[in-house]
């Protein structure tokens, strides 16, 4: 699946972050950083890019940001 994401133009770290979020409905940036071995500050940079591409959404609950992946079929159907 990572290869497919890379073919559609995601950077390697974007793909790693997206894939790390798939197993759990809501993820914190700290959890994502632990799963991917990417620095937390870098995670925020790539989350902003993924948000702009419509691949994730987030909500804030009790001062924590929670990340949720959005379905790929909606975003990449334009390429098929």
N, C-alpha and C positions, 0 to 999 in steps of 0.2 A: 504494500500500500504506500510505503514511503516513496518508492520509485514513481508511482502515479502522481503523488503530490508534487514531486520535483519536476515531472514532465509538464504539469500545469503551471509551473512558474514559481512555486514556493521555494524559498531558500531552505537549506538543510536544517537550520535551527528552527525555522518556522514549522517545518514538517515534524521535527522531533517534538516540539511543544504541542502541536495539534494532536499528534498521536498519543502523547502522554496523558492528555485530558480525556481520551475516549473511554477509558475504563471506569470512570467515576463521573457522576452527573455534575457535581460542583467541585472545583479545585481552587486552591489558593495559589498565588504566585510562589510562595515558599514551598508548597508541596510539589509544584511543577519543577522548581529548581532542583529539588532533591532527586526527583525521578530522572531528570535529563542530564544532571551534572553541569548545568549552565548556571552562571552567576545570576542571583535574583535580580540585580539591577539590569542585566541584559534581558532577562525574561520580560520585564516591563516594556522594554523597547520593542521586542517582537510581538508582544500581546497587542500593542498599539497598531502594529502593521496588520496582524490577523484580524483585528476589529475593523480596520479600514477595508479589508477584503471581504468582510461579511462572514468570516468563518467561525467567529466566536462572539459571544455576548458576555456581559458581566453584570453583577448586581452587588451592591454594598449592603451588608447586613452586620449590624453591631460593629461598625468601623473596620470590617474586613471585606476585601474585594474577593468575590467568588467568580470563577471563570467557567463558562459552559460552552461546549462545542455546538455548532449548528450543523445541520445535515449537509453533506457535500453535494448531494444530488441537486439541491437548489442552486448552488453556486457555480457548479461546473457544467451544468446542462448547456450553457451557452457555448461551450467549447466543443461539444460532441456533435 
